[in-house]
């Protein structure tokens, strides 16, 4: 299996998802400590015929950062 950018991206994304899941499993521990950023209220663009709603929020926790690091280590050994 050759190394490519998509493999690295998918491993980092998997690390973020698994780290976020672990952070939610242990909500009162140090692994769930983090920061949420993004749009707190959705941005609505209403042009009469079509209404489009934009919204994005990201929560970065210690568990997510550990997941990213583990994903990069796994990518290095592939």
Secondary structure, DSSP 8 states (H G I E B T S, - for coil): ----HHHHHHHHHHHHHHHHHHHHHSTTSGGG-EEEEE-SS-EEEE-SS-EEEE--EEEEEHHHHHHHHHHHHHHHH-
